[in-house]
Structure formats: structure tokens, C-alpha cells
């Protein structure tokens, strides 16, 4: 029989019966479980270790699911999952068919929403609170938002409206851990610095320190100075700030002290007519020294760094190429939205600290800022994960493409992303970028293509988007000199006369392997690396269509409006309606979490899947004419 108290917690209500020592033990056991599973499997470690006590305190004070606890970016719900009936399944987290690494209402009635993008929690919580109030429901809504998410403009829109509507039973909990993924930026991060570094304030501190050395009671005065300094920094400043905005400020509270947490949360429940904001100070990675020392690295320790072949990630190749351009041209700058490490720009900023900008979780601002920079003659490269670039669609349309400005957008993590699942797949960027006037849209087959595309974008005087895959590149050798690629021109990777596969980006390698396997069926299969989605290499497409009469397109993007749709449109415009086209891509549904290899296999986006689809679509009766080799599956470790 288990001696763990955690094993007796099947519902959050079970936590309410525990005494102080017992709840401390549950926290320790939950933290140990998270460390054990996530260090082996990968996932969001540092952020989850920072909110163990806060999670348990929230469930002791409130009554989930009657009361709604809304977490902004639900990747820190591991302890929540452990105490809401999913403890025994926790080892399956982020595995195919297992628990999601994010909130998932289909898993539990205690999960309010599935959210993987920061900056949404306050708005959703306000909507829930207002809905409950309108329907006369006696329930609380608690919004837990990180200080990093407050760099998002949508968070400030929500804060403004919360103060305006002033719902009776809404509580905002600010989880202040001093950082998001990259270092926090902006006035919220620096508000303390502005006062305590003010010359008059510093002069006052120096005078009082000097006095303390002369006076008989000097030590006491010195301690008073220290207390004054700490008081201004930790209490007066945030109190003034949030009270001026219109909240009832409570805090700061030690986020790892149950007594402080529970007393303050109970105080927040007392009606005063003003929405309370509880300021909780936590430490990312708390209780696990490696994560405490390096919370950025342990944000998601399974993040790809390459594979056993030694191939770099596409992100690193992009960053290295941009760094080369920066050394030659002072007009080149880089921009990221709180993802300097993931996009490779952290290393570039170390060399060029004044020319790489992290704007925080503010993708819309990043794109508009780049447009402003481009209008002055700079050459900005904006690297944003594809899933987050969706948020800046209007800015790409209105501020970049409409103005026809030379802004290069790197849609990182485009296509399948694996264990992060449906909130993070880059499934839509081709569809929403290729419809924009003035835009050039490209996807490299390998890292050599990528470095030349980055250089081509730098030379191009207009909007340019490059989508790159997550994880390791192919290991292709890099040319010693950068060169411009002819825009709108693809290349033939393999000749063939029976069918031609157009494999876009990462899919090109799988298409080449599929073509080799199709030779076993006496099928002459050509492969084209299109490189450009827009403008499409229509000449190459028409030539392949006239010769083979059978075209296959492969892309890691939804089929609706994707690269395959572009090919069909071009063929129709050329009057080649009788050419057979088979499209392979992502379906009209959200793809659940699992390994990237399994996801590609399930969607038939790997070599074996392409072979089966080509046979089914065009050669259903064809049998292998030679020894059938075993399919080579992509290793999950590289992703």
C-alpha cells in the first residue's frame, strides 16, 4: 500500500481536509513526480515546478469545477492534473493517446480550456465571470496570469475591460516569476528600477548610509535604510501601480508559503466592489536545483538541439546566416517575440546586443515594429513560431504587405511539432501567407537552401516569408558563399516520367525516399523541390504535368488553401484540367500530441505513407518487382 499522501488525492476537494504538514508533503510528492516524469520524457519543467504550492492553494480555497480556474498558457498544469484524477495517467503525458501537456477539457471537467498561447487567460476569464454573473451563477472565476504574459497587448486590453466591467466574483492572480521564456522586457519589468535608480533616491540612500556610519545607533539606521529600500521596491511600487489602474492590490505573497497564499486568497474573496489582484512571487524550477539555476534551459528541456548526425537545427542555420549578414551590413536587425533561444537569435544578440530585439510576448507589435524599421532603411528579420505568427496576421497584411516593405518573416516550427500538439502545430501559415499581395513565400528543402533563402530575402526589396521546420536539418553540406536564388524557381531533385512528386520544404526529403521505394514497383517517379510557394514555378509544374500527367504535392500544412491548392489553381489556369493531382498534407482537423514521427506516419506524410498514397491514387494494381525493403521511420529523438 502506498504511503504517499498524493495517492489519496483523487479530487481537489480531498486537499481541503489536510493539515499544514500534510499539504507540504503533497507538494513535495507532486514536485518529485513532475521532476521524475518530465526529466525522462520532456515537457515544461521549470514553469510547473514554480506553481506547485500555488496550484494546491487555489484548489484548497476554491471549489473546482464549480469555480473556474483559468490559467494563462496551460502548460503549467502538471500539479493540477495530479490532483484532478489523472495521477495514475501522468506518465503518459505528451505521448500519443496519453495526457495532453496543456489543459484539455476532454480529459477533465476541471480543465477550463485548452490554451497554448500566452495573453488569452484574462480575456477568457473575464468572459466566464461575466457569463456567470449574467446567468446568476454563484461561482468564482480566478485568472492566473504570468508576468511574462503581461507583455502581451491582449492582456492589457483585458485588464482595461476588467476594470471597466468590474465583475463581482473575478480574482486575478499575478504569478510573478520574473521571466517568461526569454528574459522579460518592458516597463513592467523595469518599474522598480526607474525609482530605485533615480538620482535623488540614490542620493537619499547615500546620505542615510553615511549617517549610519557616524551615529551611535548606526547599525539600526542602516537596517532602516535597507528596509525602506525593500519596502519601496516590493510593496509601495506595485501597490501604487495596480491601485492606479483600478484593482485592489494584495501582496506581494510568497508563492511557496501555503499559509500566506491561503490567507491572501481568502482575503481576495471578501467583497469590496473592486476586482482584487493577488501578486504572488514564485521561482521557476523551485525545488530542483538545475532548473532553478537555468530556468530558460529547463523551460522545456526536450527542445531539439540537433540529432545524432550532428546536423544543426534549421533555427540555428537561420541565426548563423543572419549573423553573417550583420557582420557585413549594419542595416540588418533581428526581432523575436520572447523566443530568442528557440529561434537561435539569443546567440546572435550576444554578438550584436544593439541589433537584436526581443519585444516580449507581442507578435503583433514585433511585425509592426519591423515595418517601421524597414521604412527607415533597415533590413529586419522577424523570427516567430508559426503557431504564434497567426496572431500577427493583420500586421503582416496591413503594415508589411500593403506597404510593400522589405520585412523578412521566419515562420519557425512550421508544420508538425510533435508533443506540444494541437496548440503548437504550424499548420496554417502557407494558407494565410500565400494569399497576400506582394508577399514571397518559400520553404527550404535543407539547410543549404535555407542559408541562400535568407540571403535572397535580404536582397529582395519587399515582403518575404520563409517557413522552417522544427528540429534538426538534413545534414546537407553548406556552400561556402551565399548566393541569391531566382525567386519563383524550383529545382528537380530526381527525374521521373510516370509521376512527379512536388515535396515542399521538409517533405522534399521524404518525397525523394518515396521515389526510390516506388522504383521497386517499376514506377519512374520524379521529385521536384519547389522552394517557392509564391510565386510558384509554374513553368516547372506545367512541364512535369505534361510529361507525367500525374502530379503529387506533399506539404506540412492544411490542404485547404495550401501548396497543393496553388498547384491545382495553376494547372487550371493553364487549361490542364485533365492532369491528375493528388494532394498530401494535414487534414481539416487539429492534430493531437505525440511524437513527430508517429504524427507524420499517421498522416502519411513520411516516405512510406507517400508511397502508399501514390500507389492508391494512381497504381492500385501495381505489385513490387523486387525485394521489398523495410520502411525507415524517422527517429523521434531529433524532434
N, C-alpha and C positions, 0 to 999 in steps of 0.2 A: 504494500500500500504506500502511495506517495506521501511524503512528509511535506511537500511543497504546499504552501497556502494558495499559490496561484492555481493549482489544480482543483481547488474548491470553488473557484470563481467562474461560474457559468453565465451569469448575467451581471450587468453593472450594479444592480441593486444588492448583490452579495457583498459589495465593498463597504456598504454603509454599516454593517454590523462589526467591522473590525476596529480594534483599538489602535492607538498610535504606533505601538511597536509592530503590530501585525501589518499595518499598511506600509510601513517602512520595509518590512520583509517582502511583501508582494512587489514593491517597487524594485527591490534588489533582484528578485527572481525574474521579473519581467525584463529587466535590463540584461541579465545574464542570458536569457532566452534569445533576445534580439541579437546580442553580440554573437552567440553561438551559431545561429542560423545564417545571419547576414554576412558574417566574415567568411563563411563557407560558400554561400550561394550568390552573394552580391545583392545590392539594393541600397536604399537610402539609409545610411547608418548614423551619421553624426546628428542629423536633424531629429531622428527618432529617439536617440539617447538623451537629447536635451529636453524632451517633453514628457518623460515618464511620469514624474510626480504631478505635473500639470494635468495630464490626462486622467490620472486616478482621482485627483482632487475634483475635477469637473464632474466626474461620474458620482462622486460622493455627495456633492452639493445639489446636483440637478438630477432629473428623472428621465433618462433616455429610455425609449424614443419619444415619450410624451413631450419632453423638452428637446428642442433641436440644437445639436452642437455642430456648427458649421466651421470646418477647418479650411482656411485658405491654402490651396495646394495640398491635396490629401495624401502626400507621400510620407507624412509623419504620423500615420495612424497605426503603427505596428502594435503599440501597447493597447490601443483601443481595440484592435482585433483580438488580442489575447484575452481581454476581459468581456468580450461580447459574443462568446460562444464559439470562437474559432481557434481556440488554443491548440486543440489536437490537430488542426489542419495547418498550423502555422509553418511547418517545414515545407509545405507545398507552395509557399508564397513566390509569385513571379514565374512559376513553372506552368507549362501548358496544362490547362484543366484545373490548376490549383488556385489559391487565393490571389487576388489582384494586389499589386504593390501600392495601389491607390484606394480611395474609398470606392465602394461598389454596392449600391442599393440592392442589387440582385443577390448579394451574399448575405446581407443582414439588414434588418429593419432599423438598426442603429446607425447605419451609414446614410447621411443626409443626401450626399451627391457624389458623383464620380468627377473629380476635377484634377487636372494635371497642370493647369496654367495659373500662375500667381495673379493676384489682383481681382479675382472673381468673388471671393468669400464675403466681403462686406455687402456687396450689392445683392447677392443671393440671400444672405441673412436678413437684410432689410426687407426683401420681398416676402420671405417666410414670416417674419414678425408682423408685417403689415397685413398679410393674409390671415394670420391667426387672430389679429385684432379685429379685422373686419368680420370674421366669422364667429366672434365672441368665444374663442377658444382660450381656456385657462392654461397657457403654456408659455415657457420662456424660450427665447432664441439667443444662443451665445455664438458670437462670431470670434473665432480665434485667428488672428492675422499676425504674420511675422513682420518685423521691422523692414526686412528686405522687400516685402510685397508693397510697402508704403512708398516705394519709389515708382510704383505703377500709377499712371494717371487715373486709371479706372477706380483705384482705391480712393483717391481724393474726390472724385465725382460722388462716390458712395458716401464718404464722410460728410460732405456738404449736404447731401439729401437726408442722411440720418438725423442731423441736427435740425433740419427743416421739418421733417415729419415727426420726429421725437416720439417714436413708438414706446408704449409704456413698459413692455417686457422684452426689451432688447438690451443685451450687455455686450460690449466689445472688450475682448481680451487681447492686449498687445503683447505678443511673445517676442520680447526684445533680446536677441542673442548677438546683436552687434554685427550681423552679416547675413547675406543671402547665400549665394554660391560663390560668386566673386565678391570682393570687398564692397561693402555698401558705400554709396556715394550720395551726394546731395545735401540739402540744408538740414534734413532731419538728422543725418549722421553728424553734422558739424555744428549743431545748435549750441552744444555745450562749449565747444572750442571758441566760438565767437565771443562769449562773455569772459571765460576764464583766461583768454589770451589778450583781452582788451588792455591797452597800456595803463589806463587808470586803475583797473582792477589789479593788475600785476604790481603797480606801484604801491597800492594799499597793502598787498601781501608782503612786499619787501619791507615796508615801514614797520609793520607789526612784527615781522620776523626779527628785524634789528632791535626793536623794543624788547622782545622776549629775551634777547641775549644780555640786555643791560639790567632789566628789572629783577628784583629778588625772586619774584614769582614767575620767572621767565618760562620755565617748563610748562606751567599752566597756561600762560598766554599762547605759547607755541601750539599747544594742543587745541586751544580755542580757534586759532587760525586754521589749523588743519580741518577742524570740524566745520568751520564756516565754509571753507573751500568745498568740502564733500557735500555739505548741505545745499549749497547753490547748484552744484553740478547734478546731484541725484534727486533733489526734491523741488527746489524753487523753480528751476527752469522748466521741467516737464509739466509741473502743476500749472504754471502760467500759460504755457503753450496750449495745452488741451482745454483748460478752462476758457481761454480766449476763443478758441474755436467753437465751444458750446457744449463740451462734455463735462461730466462730473468726474474728475480725475481721482483715482485711488491707486496709491503706490508710491514709489516702486516696491515690488514684492519679490522676495527671494523665491524663484521658481522651483527650488529644490527643497523648500521648507514647507511641509504639509500644514503645520499649524498656521503659518502666515497666509498660505494660499487659501485655506478653507475659511478662515475668519474674514478675509478680504472679499472672497466670492459671496459669502453670506451677507456681508455688508452691502455688496452691489445689488442684492435682491431687494433691499429696502427702498420703497418708492419715495422719490424726491421730486419727480416731474422732469428730471433731466437724465438722458441716457448716460450710464456710467461707463467709464473706460478704465479697466484694470490693467495697470502696467506691470507685467511680470518679467523679471530678468532671469534668463536661463543661459546655460552654456552648452553649445553644440558639442556632442561627443561626451557629455558628462558621465563619469564613471568608467570610461575606457580611455586610458592614457594616450594611446596612439591617435585616437580621433579627437581628443581634446587638444593635442599638440598641433594637429594638422586637419582641421575640420573641412578644408577645401578638398583635400585628397580623399577624405573619408565621407564626403557628401554622398558619393555613390562609388564605392571602391571597385566595382566591377567594370567601370568605364573603360573602353578599349584604349590600349596604348600601342597596339600592333599585334602581330601574331608570331608564331614560331619561325616563320620565314624571314623575319626581320623587316618586313615591309612596313613603312610608316603609315599612319592614318592619312586619309585624304585631308583632314583638317590641318595636320602638320605640314603637308606638302603645300597647301594653300598659304599657310602662315610663312613658311620659308621663302616662298616666291614673292609674297608681298614685302617681306624684309629686304629681299634683293632689290626690288623696285625702290624702296625707301632710301636705300644707300645711294642710289643714282639720282633720285628726284625728290626734292623736299616737298613737292606738292602732294605726294601720296600720303594718305592717312588711313587709319583703321578705326572702325567703330564696332562695338559689341553691346548687347543688352544683357548685362550681368552674366555673361558666359565667356569671359576671357580665356579661362582654362580650356573649356570644351572646344572652343573654336581655334585654339592654338595661338591666339593673339597675346596671351599673357607673356610668352617668351619674347614676342616682338616688342611689347611695351617695355620690357627691361632694357632693350637696346634703344628704343625711341619713346621715352616716357611722355614727351610732349606731343606726340603724333598718334598715339593710340588712345581712344576714348571709350570708357565704359560708362554708359548712361544709366545703368541700373535696369530694373525690370520695366522698360519703357520703349517697347519696339516701335510704336508709332512715332515717338519723338526721335528715335535713332534714325529712321528713314527721312523724316522731315529735316533734321539737322544735317544729314548728308546732302540733301538737296540744297540747303543754304550754303554749305561748304562748296559744293560743285559750282554754284552760281558765282563764286568769287575766284574760281580758277583752280581750286584744289581737286584732287582725284581720290574721292572717298571709296573705300571698300567696306561695306556693311555686312558683317557675318552674323547671321541669326539662324537658329534652328528652324527648319521648315515648318514644324508644328506651331512655332511662335510667330513666324513671319505672317501667318494668316491674320494676325491681329493688326497688321500694318497695311492691309490691302488698300485702303483708301489713300494712304500716304504714297504708296507706290504708284497708284493711278494718278492722283491729283498733283502731288508735289514733285514727282520724278518723271513719269512718262508724259504727262500733259505738258510739262515744261521742257521735255526732251533734254534732260540734264545727264551728264556723264557720271552716273552713280552706278557702281557695281554692287550687286547684291549676291552674297553667297548663301544659298539655301542649304545649310548644313543639315546632316541627319535626314536627307531626303530619302523617301522610300521606307522599307522595312527597318524597324529599330529593335525588335526583339522584346525583351522582358518588360520594358516600360509600357508596351501595349497600346491600346486604342487612343489614349490621350496624346501619344507622342509620335505615332507613325507620320511620316511626311508624305501623305497620300494625295495631296490636292494641289501642290504648287504648280505643276505643269498646266493643269486646267485653268487656274486663275491667273497665271502669268502670260500664257501664250495668246490670250485674247486681247492683250493690251497694245495699242498703237505705240510705235517707236521702240518697243522692247525687243531685245535679242535674248533668246533663251537657249541655254546649252547645257549639256551633261557629258562629262568626260568618261571615256571607257576605262582609262587607267591614269596613274599619276603623271605620266608624261603628257598626255592630253591636257590634264589639269593645269600644269605649270604654263603651258602655251596658251590655254584659255584665259588664265589670269593676266598674262601679258597682252593678249588680244583685247581683253576688256579695258585694260589700262590705255591702250592706244585708241580705242573706239570713242568717238565723241557723242555718246548717247547712253540710254539706259541699257544695262547688261546684267543678266541673271545667270548664275552658274549653280546648278544643283549638284551636291556631292553626297555620297553615301556615308553611313556610319561605319566606323571601324577601319580595319587595315585595307590598304590598296592592294594592287595585284602583284607588286614586286617588279614591275616593268622598269627597265633601265631609263634613266633620265638623260635627255640630251644636255650637252654642256652649255648651250646657248639658248636663250629664249627667242621665240620667233612668233610672228603674227600668223594665225590661222585664217584662211579665207572664210569670211563669215558666210554661213549658209551652205558650206560644202562638207559633205561627209567623206568616208573612205571605205573601200572594200577590204574587209578583213579576210574573206575567203570567197573564192569563186564557186559558182554552182548554177545549174541550169534547170533543175526540177522545181525548186522552191528557194526563196530568198528570205532570210530572217533579218529584220531590222531590229537589232538589240540596242536599246538606248541606255547609256551610262553603264552602271554596274551589270546590267543584263547582257551586255555585249559579250562578256567572258563566258557566261552560261550559254549563250547562243552559239559561240564557237565550239564549245564542248558538245553541245547537242548536235551540231552539224557533223562532227566527227563520228558520233554514235549512229547518226542516220545513214552514214555510208555503209554500215553493217546491213542495212535494208536495201542496198543498191539505190539509194536516193542521193542525187547530186544536190547538195544543199549549200547555197551561198550565204554569206553573212556580211551585213553592212553595219558599220559603226557610224550612225548618222551624225553624231556630235551635236548638231543643232536641231532643236525643236522648231525654233522660229528665228530666222527664215529657214524653212525646210529645204533640203536639197532635192528639189522637185525633179531636176534632170536625172539624178541618180536613181530616184524612185521610179520614174517612168521607164527608164532603161531596164531596170530589174523586172518591172511588171511586164513589159513587152516580151522579154526573153523567157521568163519562167511562168508567167501567168498565175503564179501563186505567191502571195506575199504574207508573211507573218510579222507582226510587230510585238515586241516584248518591252514592258516598262514597269517600273515600280511606282505606279501612280494609278488612281482610279481610272477605269476605262472611259467614263463619261468626260468628254472634252479633253482627253489626254493625247499622247503622241499618236496612238493608233487612229484616233479620230482625225487628226491632222492629215495622216496619210490617206484616209478614205476621202476626205474633202479634196485633196489634191488630185487624186485619181478621177474623181467625179468631174472636177473642173476641166480635166484633160480629155474627158469623154471615154475613159477606160472603165466603164461601169461593169464590163464583163470579166475583169480581173478579180479573182477570188482573194479576199483578205480575211485573215484570221487574227484577232487581237488577243493578246495575253497580258493581263495586268491585274490590278486589285479590284475586287468586286464592289458593288454598291452597298457596302456594309462596313461596319467598324471591325477591325481585326483585333482579336483578343491577344493577351500576353502569352509569351512562350519564347523559346529560342528562335533566333532569326532563321536558322537552318530549317527548323520544323515549320516555321511560317511560310518560307519560300516553297518548301516541299508541298505543304497543304494547298497552296495557291497555284501550284505547278509553275512556279517562276524559276525553279532550278533546272539544270540540264536535263534530268530525267523527265521532269514534268513537261518541258518544251518538246522533247522527243514524242511523248505520248500524245500531246495535243496536235502536233504536226501529223502524226500517223492517223489520229482520229478524224482530223479535219479533211485531209487530202488523200491519204493512202490507207484506208481501213483494212484492206486485204493483204497488205504487204507483210511478209514474214522475214525474219533475219536470215541472211545468206551466209553468215559466218558465225564464229563463236561469239556468244553474247556476253560482253564484259559486265561486271558488276557496277552498278551506279556509284559514282563518287559523291558522297554527301559533304556539304560544307561543314567545317568544324565550327561548333558554337563558340569556342573559346575566343576566336578573333573578333567576336561581336559582343 
